[in-house]
Amino acid sequence: MTVPADMTAIAISSFGGPEVLQPVTLPVPRPGPGEVLIRVAAAGLNAPDLGQRRGTYNPPSDASPLPGLEVGGEIAALGPDTRGFRVGDLVVALTHGGGYAEYVAVPAGQVLPLPRGWSMLAGAALPETFFTVQQTLVMRAGLAEGMHVLIHGGAGGIGGAAIQIARLYGAIPIAVVSDATKAAYAQSLGAAATIDRTSEDFVARTLSITGGKGADRIVDIVGGDALERNIRASARFGHIVIVSTQAGPKAEINASLILLKQLTLSGSTLRPQTREVKAEIAKNLRQSVWPALEDGRLLHPRIRALPLTEAARAHVELERRDNYGKLILVTPWGASLSNHGEDRDNPIESV
C-alpha cells in the first residue's frame, strides 16, 4: 500500500467555538515501535473532543494535539516490532488523539479487528464509548447479572453503549433521557425502563422501578448536584461510576448516606490511561463484547455522518440538545466506500 506524504487533518486553531476547527495539510504520521498507521475511513465524535476544543480538556503531553479519539479504517503500515496485524487489515481503534485526519498512528494494543457485519464507518462509532463503559462499569464496578443499572444520558454515545453492555451481561438497564424520542431510542437499544428527567424525579422513579431497593450501579455523566441524587437513588452496596461532569465539577453530598448504604464512588478518564491499561481493556472487549457485535446481540447505534472537512458543523450538531446516538466524520476515502455500498446493511444518516 502506498502511503502519501501529506494528509488532510482538522486542527484546533485556538480555543473556542466550533469555528476554531480548521482543515489543514500535515505530514502523514509515522508509526513508532509497537504502533500501526491506520488509513481512516471515519472518525467518531465524543464529548472529550468538545472539551479539548474549548480548552477545558487538554491532551496529555505525549498525545497528538489533533482532536479525535476513535476511528475505523484499514492498516496502512506497521511500525517496528509491531505484531498481530498486517497491512490491509480492517480495524477500529481507540486513538491517543489525532483521529480527525486521513491517517493516524495508534498503539497496536488499542486496535481491534472490525467486527464482522460492520462497515468501517459504523465501526468508527464503537471504540471510545465501549472502552469507557467496559473499563468503568464492567472491569471496575463488577457489573453482574440481575443488577439494576441507572444510566444517565441514555440516548448518547456513552449511554447507548452502557445500555447494550448492561443487557449483554444480564443486567437491567434504566435510561435517563430528556424527551420521548430519546426514550424510544434507548428502548430500542434494550433499556428496560426510561425516565424523563425533564418531567420526572429520577430518584423516585428509580426506587419505584426497583421495588424500593435502588440502582445497584449508576453511570453518571452529569456530576454537579446530580451526584447527591444518585446517592439517594443507589441500592445498598451500590457503585456510582462518574465518567463526566457535564453539570459541573462541584457537588454537595451526604457522606452519612454513603456510609449507611456502604456505597462506592469511582471516577475515570480514559485518555490519560497508559497503553498497557488500554490494551487490557481492548483484550477484555475482544473476548466478551466483540462476539456479541458480530452475532447481532448488540445493535448498531444511530449514526449520523458529515465530511471530515465539516468538523465545525459536526461539533454544532454534537452540542445540540436534540442530538442523540453517534456522529462521525467521513474522509473522502471513507465516502467512496459508502458510495459503493459499504454501508448497505448498516444505514448511516447524512447530516
N, C-alpha and C positions, 0 to 999 in steps of 0.2 A: 504494500500500500504506500503510495506516495503522499508524504505529509508536506503541506505548503510551508513557506517561511513565515507568512503572516496570517492573521485571522481577524475577524470582527468580534469585538467584545463590548460589554457595557461597563463603563466606569462611572464612579460617583465623582462628579466634578467638584462638589462642595457639599457640606451637609445641608439638608433642606427638604423641600417637597419633591414630588415625583419628577419635576422638570430637571433635576440635577443628574438624572440618569442619562448618559450620553453615549452613543455608539462611537467607538474608537477603533483604530487599527493597531494591533500589537503583535509582537513576535509570538509564534506558537510555542508554548512552554515545552521544555524537555523533561521527560520523566527521569527522576532520580533513582537511586538504588531502591528496589522493592516497590517501585511505582509503575503505573501504566498510564499511557496517554490515551484519552478517550475522545473520539470524534463525536461531538454532541449532536444528537437529533433534537432533543428538547431538554429544557431545564425547568424544574419546579420552582414555584414561588412560595415563600413562607414568611411568617411574622418576623423572624430574626432579620430577614432582608430589609424590612421596614425600619427596624431599629438601627441597622448599620447605615442605611441611607440618611436617617435623621441625626446620626451621631451619638445615639444612646446605647449602642451595642457594638463596640469596636472589635474588629477581628483580633485574634491572638497574634503575637509578634511573628510567628512562623507561618502565618496563613497568607493566602492571596488577598490583596486589597480589593479584588473584584467581588461583587455580591454573587450569590448563587450557591446553595448547599446540597443540591441533588440534581442528577442528570440521568438520562437514558441515552444510549448510543452504542458504538462499537469500539473495540480495542484497535487503536491505530499504530501503537508502538509499545514496546516493553523497555523499561529501564533495566540497568544492570542488576543481575541476581534476582530478577522477578520470575516467580514460578506460579503455576496454577492457571495461567491464561495464555491464549495465543492471539496473534493479530487476526482480526476479523470476528472474534467472539462478540456476541450481542450481550450487553450488560446494562445494569443500573448501578449507580454509585452514590454514596454519601461523600461529598467533596469536603475539602477544608477551605472553602471559598473558591471563587473563580468559575462557577457553573454558568453564569450568564456569558457564554462565549462559544465559539465554534469548536474549540478544543480545550481540554482541561487535564492536568496531571493529578492523579489520585493514588494514595497508598493502596496497594493491591488488597490488603485486608479489609478495605471498606467497599470493595466491589463485589457484586453478586450477579450471577447469571440472570439474564432476562427471563422471567417466568414464562413457561410455555403458555401460549394463548394470549399473551400480552404483546402489544406493539411497543416499540422503543419510546413512542410519545406517551403512551399511557404509563409505561414503566417509570418515566421521569417523575411521576406524581407519588411514588412509593417511599423512597429511602428516608427522607428527613423525618416524616411523621411515624413511620413504622419503627425506625431505630429508636426514636424518642419514647414511644409507648412501650416497646419491648424492654428497654432498659429500666424504665421507671416503674411501670405497672406490673410487669411480669418478673423480671430478674431481681428487682429491688423490693417491691411491695408484695411479692409472693401471690399474685393472682391465682385463684383456685376455683374449682367447680362449685357452683351454688352460691357464690358471693354476689351480693348486690353492689354494683359499681355505678356511682353517680358521676356523670361526665359533663362538665361544663363546656360550652361551645360545641355542642354535639353535632352540629352541621358543618363544622370547619374541618381543616385537614387533620389536626391532632384528634379532634372529637370523633371524626369518622373512623380513623384508624383504631381509636380506643374502643368504640362500639364493636368493631369487627373482631378485634383481638379478644375482647371480653367474651363475645359469643363463641369464638373458637375454643376458648378454654372452659366452656360450660358455665360461665358466669352470667349474671342477669344485668344487662346494661340499661341504665336510666339516663336519658339525654336531656340536658337543659338547653333550651333554644329560645329564640326571640319572636318567632311567628309561626303560622300554620304551615307555610311552605317548607320551612326548615324542619318542622316536626315531621312532616311527611317524608322528607329526605332521610332523616335519622331513622325513622321506622323502616324505610326501605333497606337500610344497611343492617338492620337487626335489632334496633332498640326495642326493648320490651315495653317501655313506657316513656313518655315525654312530658316535660314540664315547661310551660311557657313562662319565663322569668319576668315578662312584662306585665303579666296579669295574675300570677300565682306566687305564693310563698313557697320557695323550693324546699325550705326546711320542713314545713308542714306536709307538703306533698310527698317528700321522700319518706317521712315517718309513716304516712298513710300507706304508701305503696309497699313498704317493707313490714307492715303489721306492727309498727311501733319500734322496731329494732334499730332502724337507721342503716346507712350505707356502710358496707364493710371496707370498701375502697372508694376514694374520691379523686378524680383527676381535675385539678384546679388550674385553669389558665387565667384566672381573673385576679387573684390576690386582693389587696386592699381590704375593704370591710367584708368581702365575701368569705374571707378565711374564718372569721368568728362564726358566721352562719354555717360554714362547712363543719366546724367542730360540733355545733349543735345537731347537725344532720348525720353525724357519724354514729356508727354502732360501737359497742364496747369492743376494744382491741382493734378498732379501725385504723386505717392508714391513709393519710391525705398526702397525695403526690402533687407538689407545686412545680409546674413546668413553665409558668409565665406569670407576670404580674401586670396584666393589661390595665387594671383599675388603679394601679399604684403600688409602690413597694412597702408602704407602712400599713400596719393593722394593729388594732387593739383587741386582744383576745383574753378569754377567761382561762387562765392556767389551771384553775381548780377542776374545770371540766376535762382538761387533758389528763390530769391525774385520776379523776374519778372514772373516766372511760378507758384509761390506760392506752391512750392513742399514740400513734407515731406520725410525725410530720417530717417529710423529707422533700428536698429540693434538688433540682438537677438542671444544668445546661449542657447541651450535647457538644457544642463546637469546641470548647476547651479541653475535652477529654483526650487522652492520649491515643495514638494509633493502636496500641495494644488493646485498650478498652473498646474502641470502636470495632476492632477486628473480632473481639469476643462477642459483641452484640450481633455482628453480621453472621457469625457462626451459629449463634442461637436462632436467628431468624431463618437461616437456610434449613435448619433441622425441623423447626416447628411451624413456621408461617409459610414458607415458600411452597411446600406441597399443597397447602390449602388455597394459595393463589392460583395454582395450576389446575386443581381439580374442581374449582368453582365454589368451594365453600366460602371463600372470601370474594367479594364482589368488586367490580370497578367503581371507584368513586365518580361523581360527576366531575368532568374535566372540561375546562374552557381554555382555549388557546389563542395566543397572539404571536405575531412575528417577533423574533429576537430584538430587532431594532425599535420595537414599540414597547420597550420595557417601562417607560414612563407611564404610558397609558395602562399597562398591566398593573402598576402599583396603584393607580387611581381606582381600578376595579377591585384590587385586593382590600383597599380601605373602605369600600362602600359597605354600608350597614346591611344591605340585602345580598351581599356576596356569600356563597356557600359552596362547598366542595373544594376543588383544587383548580389553580391556574398554572399554566405552563407557557414558556416562551419557546417558540419553534425556530430552529435555524433554517436557512434556505435548503440545506441538505435534508433536514427532517421534513420540510414541507414537500419536497419531491417524493419522499417515501409515502407520505399521506396521499398525495395526488395519484399514486399508483396502487392505491387500495390497501396500504399498510394497516389502516385503521378501519377496515370494512366491518370487522366484527366488534370493534370497540369504539363506537362513535364518539368523537370529540367535538364539542361545540366551538365555533368561531365567535370571537367577541367583536 
